[in-house]
């Protein structure tokens, strides 16, 4: 059963994205982080430890044993996701058979020596060169004091603000795999119109709460923007 929640200029759907996408108007940009099929939902984070001296050798958080990351989304659904926007930014595009592109967005986590990937990649159809952002996201060490813990694959707010900027500052943004709503928070803080879709009840509720807080706090002004280090890779 579909539930729709409207919070200011954000419209959020508790539903499967394949049911909602055909009903939506095309947006300026899709910015999303779909399941990759690597088991992040199935208690995988429970076995991980933080860097030396952090977390006492214990996992940071047990997110439960769910099935939303059991498999990558089908190719036809990915095609529909990309087609839903004039432009698209898709984290984990390296796990999919995506069209050739001149522009990948590279998030360098400044991880140091641990079992996590040094970078995450987002496929785009943007007509520009590869771009990289260095943004610390290493266990309990995170840039700008950002909090984490709402979702096992949660992206930093600063990275999602950067993605919106790299996408040409779109006015309408869609995230069909909204998770805990970080893309929506970034969109709201920038005064953009946001549409989010999330099928998991617990994450939909978290997203509603976070986006509601962002609406109440109002838009960011330039000096409040998170500090970022970015560069072009050619």
C-alpha positions in Angstrom: 0.0 0.0 0.0 1.4 3.4 -1.0 1.7 6.2 1.5 2.4 9.7 0.4 3.8 12.4 2.8 4.3 16.0 1.7 6.8 18.1 3.7 7.1 21.6 2.3 8.6 21.2 -1.2 9.4 17.5 -0.6 7.0 14.7 -1.6 7.9 11.3 -0.2 6.4 7.9 -1.2 6.5 4.7 1.0 6.3 2.3 -1.9 8.4 0.3 -4.4 10.0 2.7 -7.0 8.8 0.6 -9.9 5.2 1.4 -8.9 5.7 5.2 -8.5 8.1 6.0 -11.3 5.5 5.7 -14.1 3.3 8.2 -12.4 5.9 11.0 -12.0 6.8 13.9 -14.3 10.4 14.0 -15.5 12.8 15.8 -13.1 15.9 17.8 -13.7 18.1 15.2 -12.1 17.9 11.7 -10.5 20.5 11.4 -7.7 20.3 8.0 -6.0 22.2 5.2 -4.3 20.4 1.9 -5.3 21.1 -1.5 -3.9 24.1 -3.1 -5.4 23.4 -6.7 -4.4 26.4 -7.0 -2.0 24.5 -7.9 1.2 24.8 -4.6 3.1 21.3 -5.2 4.5 22.0 -8.6 5.9 23.9 -7.8 9.0 27.2 -7.3 7.1 28.1 -4.2 9.1 27.9 -6.2 12.3 31.2 -8.0 11.6 33.1 -4.8 10.9 35.3 -2.9 13.3 36.3 0.7 13.3 39.9 1.9 13.0 42.4 1.1 15.7 41.3 2.4 19.0 37.8 3.2 17.8 34.8 1.2 18.9 36.7 -1.1 21.2 37.0 -3.7 18.5 33.2 -4.0 18.2 31.0 -3.3 15.2 29.6 0.2 15.2 26.0 -0.7 14.8 23.8 -3.8 14.0 21.3 -2.7 11.3 19.4 -6.0 11.4 19.1 -8.7 8.8 17.0 -7.4 5.9 16.7 -8.4 2.3 16.7 -5.1 0.4 20.3 -5.5 -0.8 20.1 -9.2 -1.6 20.3 -8.5 -5.3 21.0 -5.6 -7.7 18.0 -4.0 -9.3 17.0 -5.3 -12.7 18.4 -3.7 -15.8 15.0 -2.5 -17.0 14.4 -0.8 -13.7 17.8 0.9 -13.8 17.0 2.2 -17.3 13.7 3.6 -16.0 15.5 5.3 -13.1 18.0 7.0 -15.3 15.2 8.0 -17.8 13.2 9.7 -15.0 15.6 12.7 -15.1 17.2 14.8 -17.7 20.5 14.0 -15.9 21.4 11.2 -13.5 23.9 10.5 -10.7 23.9 6.9 -9.6 26.1 5.7 -6.8 27.3 2.2 -7.3 27.0 2.5 -11.1 30.2 0.4 -11.3 28.1 -2.6 -10.2 25.8 -2.2 -13.2 26.1 -2.3 -17.0 25.8 1.5 -17.5 26.3 3.5 -20.7 29.7 4.9 -21.4 30.3 8.3 -19.7 33.0 11.0 -19.5 32.1 11.8 -15.9 32.2 9.6 -12.9 31.9 11.3 -9.5 34.5 10.0 -7.1 34.1 10.2 -3.4 37.4 9.7 -1.6 36.6 8.8 2.0 40.2 9.3 3.3 39.7 6.0 5.0 43.3 5.1 5.9 44.1 1.5 6.6 41.0 -0.6 7.1 38.7 -3.0 5.2 36.5 -0.4 3.7 36.9 0.9 0.1 39.0 4.0 -0.3 36.5 5.5 -2.7 32.9 5.2 -3.9 31.9 5.9 -7.5 28.8 7.5 -8.9 28.0 7.0 -12.6 26.6 10.1 -14.3 25.5 11.2 -17.8 26.8 14.7 -17.2 28.8 16.2 -20.1 31.9 17.0 -18.2 35.2 15.5 -16.9 35.6 13.1 -13.9 35.3 15.0 -10.6 36.5 13.9 -7.1 35.7 15.1 -3.6 37.8 14.2 -0.5 35.4 13.9 2.4 36.4 12.1 5.6 34.0 9.2 6.5 36.1 6.8 8.5 34.3 5.1 11.4 33.7 7.7 14.0 35.9 10.2 12.2 33.7 12.3 9.9 34.1 15.6 8.1 32.1 18.5 9.6 31.1 16.5 12.6 28.4 14.7 10.6 26.4 12.0 12.4 25.9 8.5 11.0 23.8 5.5 12.0 20.5 5.8 10.3 21.3 3.5 7.4 24.2 1.0 6.7 25.0 2.7 3.3 24.2 6.3 4.4 26.0 9.0 2.4 27.4 12.2 4.0 25.2 15.3 3.6 28.3 17.2 2.4 28.8 14.7 -0.4 25.2 14.9 -1.6 25.3 18.7 -1.6 28.4 18.4 -3.8 26.6 16.0 -6.1 23.7 18.5 -6.6 26.3 21.2 -7.4 28.1 18.9 -9.9 24.8 18.1 -11.6 24.3 21.8 -12.5 22.3 22.8 -9.5 19.0 21.1 -10.7 15.7 22.6 -9.4 13.8 19.3 -9.2 15.5 16.2 -7.8 14.3 12.6 -7.5 15.8 9.8 -5.4 13.9 6.5 -6.1 15.9 4.6 -3.4 15.7 7.3 -0.7 17.0 5.3 2.3 17.3 7.6 5.3 16.8 10.7 3.1 20.2 12.3 2.9 19.6 13.4 -0.8 16.3 14.9 0.3 17.9 16.8 3.2 20.5 18.2 0.8 17.8 19.2 -1.7 15.7 20.9 1.0 18.6 22.8 2.4 19.3 24.2 -1.1 15.7 25.1 -1.6 15.0 22.5 -4.4 11.9 20.5 -5.0 12.5 16.9 -4.0 10.7 13.6 -4.6 11.8 10.5 -2.7 10.7 6.9 -2.8 11.5 4.3 -0.2 10.0 0.8 0.3 11.4 0.0 3.7 9.1 1.3 6.5 11.8 2.0 9.1 14.0 4.0 6.6 11.0 5.9 5.2 10.1 7.0 8.7 13.6 8.2 9.4 13.7 10.0 6.0 10.4 11.8 6.9 11.8 12.9 10.2 15.2 14.1 8.8 13.6 16.0 5.9 11.0 17.6 8.2 13.8 18.9 10.5 15.6 20.2 7.4 12.5 22.1 6.3 12.1 23.6 9.7 15.7 24.8 9.8 15.4 26.5 6.5 17.8 26.9 3.6 21.6 27.0 3.9 23.4 30.3 3.3 26.8 30.2 1.7 28.9 30.4 4.8 27.0 27.4 6.3 27.9 25.0 3.4 30.0 22.0 4.5 33.7 22.3 3.7 34.7 20.2 0.7 37.9 19.5 -1.1 37.3 18.7 -4.8 39.3 18.4 -8.0 39.0 17.5 -11.6 40.5 14.2 -12.9 41.2 13.9 -16.6 
